[in-house]
Amino acid sequence: MTLIYENAQKVKESLSVFPEAVRGLRYRDKEWRLYVSDPEPMAVSVFRIKAEVIQRANEEIQQTIKLSDLKPLTPSLIEKIFQWLFTQKFIAVELVEATGMPSMFPRGKVAGAKPNLGMQPPHTVS
């Protein structure tokens, strides 16, 4: 899937990701957020899925499960939403957060440029 969004300078960008790069989908405060491993900063970026995309997903998902009245998407359908996202070629999103913090390190002093892990360099024993 390819995520289409505007950066901080209002320039359109895109990020194509494989399913393995998606770290999660979260519903919070009436927003759907997609967590994706971003290869450039080697971090997890957070994208808000635009309302029109969620509306389209809602219509298509509820047609397939044959609901008579269109209801708002709820977290109970999160698996179906996840599957639907992977069938789409392009998804309109808004960049919420791109921390630049490597996703493999915890936040804090350990993730600095020269973490002190108490390790000794290799040396010969006489």
Secondary structure, 3 states (H helix, E strand, C coil): CEEEEECCCCCEEEEECCHHHEEEEEEECCEEEEEEEECCCCEEEEEEECHHHHHHHHHHHHHHCCCCCCCCCCHHHHHHHHHHHHHCCEEEEEEEEECCCCCCCCCCHHHCCCCCCCCCCCCCCC
